[in-house]
Amino acid sequence: MNPKKRAITVAAAGTALGVAGLGLIAMPAGAGSEPQLPEVSAEELVESAVTAEHPAFGGTVQVDNQLGLPTLPGMGPLELDAAEVHSNGQDASRLGLRDGSAERTIVHNGNTVWTYDSAENTATKLTLPAEAERKRDQLPRESELNGNPAELAATVLDRVRETSTVAVDGTATVADRPAYELVLTPKPSERTLLREVRVAVDAGTRMPLRLAVHTHGTTEPALQVGFSDISFGEQPAELFQFTPPAGATVTEENATEHHEKGREHAEGTKDAKDAKDAADIRAVGDGWDTTLVGSVPGEMLNQQFGAEEGRDDDRREGRPADVRGLLQQLGKQVNGSFGTGYVISTKVGTALVTEDGRFAAGFVPEQVLIQALEQE
């Protein structure tokens, strides 16, 4: 089996899946003969897919990642062995992430979020204020990076619908359910490396079942996530209750404490200014041209890793690797009013990291990133 393909078991929706979620991508799932469905306009289909209520359901998601992104030391893998998600369709969900023999569990029930790491046997109980219960920056990061294709597809549709040419391109069978094929193509004014985004929308519930991102020069999707099977129905209530295992180290936090600790963990320093800069990620532009711009602390750029994680010549000589050295190896040096930086390109996206720790990234050509940094 292609190591890039794996099944992720999902038993419901309910977790928010941001743009970093594009790290979980799937092959066409449960495809079959084209069903005969009533005609529907593209505008109606987009609107219903974006606003559809997601009931409790269970299913399996198949994953394939053809991004070609380099693996940097110190960064966790984008792919997992398996993930299981359960939701009651309202205010409770359960997410289980499996990586080898280790498992990380996140249980969200009302104002309480439990996070458990089996490898460390540690658990954290996070209490959310009622009015911020659904805010992404106050939920565990895994709930944004992993979940279901319905959330991902709805997010993408909402962000690019106004800058796209939208059409219904026939029908498909996905996860044994009839679906409409919706295709969004960037308007000529958009500057992007992507050719189109295709979304299979369930004919009955209008919930997105599969999302595929295509780039130029290939017929295969560069990114795709979709269900291979799905069934709707009530989930057992006990799935949304969590009791730490015996001997586990338990920490209790509120939402503010959790957010601050997450920022400190991300940049590996408690320096207040660095923490502020690391958290200051902004979106420049809109639609297909959207670029994320931010900065990382100097400590991260100067960080060294074991020789086994570094460049080939470092490993041969037994020297430790450093982030700046990896940027020089993996990227192309560029200069501008922003200073000196390194551009790393893939077939679907580009990232630019400057010597002073600023960065820009998006599904756009190099020049768009340079302009975004020069405008800062």
Secondary structure by P-SEA (a helix, b strand, c coil): ccccbbbbbbcccccccccccccbbbcccccccbbbbccccaaaaaaaaaccccccccbbbbbbbccccccccccccccccbbbbbbcccccbbbbbbcccbbbbbbbcccbbbbbbccccbbbbbbbccccccccccccaaaaacccaaaaaaaaaaaccccccccccbbbbcccbbbbbbbbbbcccccccccbbbbbbccccccccbbbbbbccccccccccccccccccccccccccccccccbbbbbbcaaaaaaaaaaaacccccaaaaaaaaccccccccccbbbbbcccccccccccccccccaaaaaabbbbcaaaaaaaabbbbbcccccbbbbbcccbbbbbccccccccccccaaaaaaaaaac
